[in-house]
Amino acid sequence: MFERIALLHSRLQLTLTALMAVLVIWALVCALRGRVGQGYIGALWVAQLLIVAQCGLGTLLLARNLALAGPLALHIIYGILALLLLPGAIAYNRERAGRGEALLFATICLMLLVIVARAYETAR
């Protein structure tokens, strides 16, 4: 069973990487248009749900073998950061609109893209 969870945990990383790349490009298009639509905000929440699932799977794998917690400390920090970054950005942008909002979301999604890639590298 844990082999399947580990496989899903590694494959979900690929999905998150692709989604974050799409969200960065979409945010840049929104910045050119001068506004962020509700569809984009919905896509951000879908990304957050995937991050929550990824963290949940990682927690299950970590609970199985707590001896690996030391070498994976940076991996765990990346997971916690990824979990908190997107809701923080959405809450911060709640009263904003326009290009600034879109550019901030593009920056946050780019940061998440880097965090997901770095988390993958630290798990090897």
N, C-alpha and C positions, 0 to 999 in steps of 0.2 A: 504494500500500500504506500509506503513512504517513497518508493522509487517513482511511483506515478505522481506523487505530490512534488517531488524534486524535478521531474520532467516538466510538469505544469508550471512550476516556479521559474524554470529556465526559459520556457517558451513564452510565458507572459511578458518577460523582459523584451522579447522581440516585438511583441504587440505594442508595448508601451513606447518603445523606441520609434516605431513607425507612426504611432498616434501623435507623439510629441513633435515629430518633424512636420506632420500635416498641420498641427495646431500653430506652430511657429509661422509657417507660410500663410495660413488662414489669417492669423493676427496681422501680418504685414499687409495683406490685402485689405483687411478692415481699416488699418491705419491710412492706406491710400484713399479709401472711401470716406474716412473721417468719422466712422462710428462702428460700434461693436453691436452685432445683433444678438437676439435671444438664442438663436441656434448655436452661436459660438459659445455662449455661457453654458448651454446644455452640454455641448461637447467637452467643455472643461470639467463639468461634473461627472461625465462618463469616464474621463481620464482619472479623476479622483477615485471613483469606485474601483477602477482597475488597480490603482496604487494601493488602495485598502486591501483588495484581494491579494495582491503581491506581498504586502506586509503580513497578512494573515497566514499565507502559505509559508513564508519565511519563519514566522514565529513557531508554527507547527514543526518545521524542520529543526529549528534551534532547540525546541523543547525535547526533541528526540535525543539530541546529542549535545548536552550543555558543555562538554569538554571543548568544543570548537568555538565557544564564545570569545575566547581571548584572541585567536588569530583573525576572527571575523569582526572585530570591534569597529573598524572603519566601515565595513559593509553595513553593520547595524546602524551606525550614525547616519550613513547615506539614506537608509530606509526611513529613519525617523524624520530626517530633513525633508525627504520627498513627500512624506505623509502630511507635513504641516505647511509646506510652501504654498500650494495651490489654494487651500481655503483661506489662508492669510491674505493672499493677493486678491481674491474675490471680495473678501470683507473690506480690504483697504480701498478697493475701487468702487464700492457700492454707490457712492455719491458722485463719482466722476463720469465723464462721457467724452467721446471724441477720440482724437488721435493719441492723446496721452494715455488713455485707458488701453487702447489697442497696442501701443508700443510697450507698455508695462506688461501686458499679457504675453506679448512676443518674447520679451526678456525673461519672464518667469518660465515660460515653456522651453526656451533655449537652455536655461539653467537646469530644468528638470531633465532635458535630453542629455545633458552632460552628466548629471547625477546618476541617471539610469545606466549610462555607459560606464561610469566609474564604479558603480556598485557591481556591475557584471565583471569588471576587471578584478576587483578586490575579492570576489568570490572564487576565483580560479585557484 
